[in-house]
Every structure is written in structure tokens, then in C-alpha cells.
């Protein structure tokens, strides 16, 4: 997790991340860097996530090739969402949206920036953190 102790340190962090990205390109490496979202992001709908939830590290968005943001969905949000299974693209007939099941916990990851392809998709995982089980179930959508 990338951290900085004060606002001034974020400029240094951005410079450091830029150097890491350039080095990774030269060496043909890939990596993952995580940031903590702002405290307010807990009350923001996953559909509205954007770089303002990155707290003081917003400038990092300009450096990275891909930026995803995620959080666990609250049970009181389930009625606002549905998901489309990944295999729906290969099925016959109309795509069927599914309601979220109250028996499970879910984690959603929004693709905010992607220089290599699609963005704005929200990928939904059914999770069981007791056994660290993450099952990717499909794309999260707003309930119609």
C-alpha cells in the first residue's frame, strides 16, 4: 500500500510512482499498487466512485495505466443493484439480470481508468472472508 504522511509527501509519492511505472515499462514488468480511499467513500455508491475517493492521492491517477476502486457492498444497497453473469454473453436469448442474494456478502470493483481496454465496468465478487473465498459472479448494474 502506497502511503504518505502529509499532503506535501504526495508530490514525492507521485514522482516515485512515475519512476516505478517507467522502470516497469523498460523491464516489461507489471505490478499492483494499492491506495486507501477517503473515509467518505464508504457512503458513496459504487456507481459514483471516481478519483475524488482517492483522498490526497488523486494525482496518481494521471500516472497509472489502470485504476480500479472497490469496496464491500452494504446489505441496505442490495435492493439498488443487480448483476449480469459473465457467461450471459455466450447464452441464447435475452440477458437476465439477477438480484443480489441477502445470504451473501459482495465486493464490487469499479474500473475507473483503463488505457488497455474497457472502463466504467463494475465487477462483482461474492465473498466469504472467513475462508478467503472470492467468486467473480458478473457485472454489477443499477436496478431498473
C-alpha positions, 0 to 999 in steps of 0.5 A, spaced: 500 500 500 502 506 497 502 511 503 504 518 505 504 522 511 502 529 509 499 532 503 506 535 501 509 527 501 504 526 495 508 530 490 514 525 492 509 519 492 507 521 485 514 522 482 516 515 485 510 512 482 512 515 475 519 512 476 516 505 478 511 505 472 517 507 467 522 502 470 516 497 469 515 499 462 523 498 460 523 491 464 516 489 461 514 488 468 507 489 471 505 490 478 499 492 483 499 498 487 494 499 492 491 506 495 486 507 501 480 511 499 477 517 503 473 515 509 467 518 505 467 513 500 464 508 504 457 512 503 458 513 496 455 508 491 459 504 487 456 507 481 459 514 483 466 512 485 471 516 481 478 519 483 475 524 488 475 517 493 482 517 492 483 522 498 490 526 497 492 521 492 488 523 486 494 525 482 496 518 481 491 517 477 494 521 471 500 516 472 497 509 472 495 505 466 489 502 470 485 504 476 480 500 479 476 502 486 472 497 490 469 496 496 464 491 500 457 492 498 452 494 504 446 489 505 441 496 505 444 497 497 442 490 495 435 492 493 439 498 488 443 493 484 443 487 480 448 483 476 449 480 469 453 473 469 459 473 465 457 467 461 450 471 459 454 473 453 455 466 450 447 464 452 441 464 447 436 469 448 435 475 452 440 477 458 437 476 465 439 480 470 439 477 477 438 480 484 443 480 489 442 474 494 441 477 502 445 470 504 451 473 501 456 478 502 459 482 495 465 486 493 464 490 487 470 493 483 469 499 479 474 500 473 475 507 473 481 508 468 483 503 463 488 505 457 488 497 455 481 496 454 474 497 457 472 502 463 466 504 467 465 496 468 463 494 475 465 487 477 462 483 482 465 478 487 461 474 492 465 473 498 466 469 504 472 472 508 472 467 513 475 462 508 478 467 503 473 465 498 472 470 492 467 468 486 467 473 480 459 472 479 458 478 473 457 485 472 454 489 477 448 494 474 443 499 477 436 496 478 431 498 473 
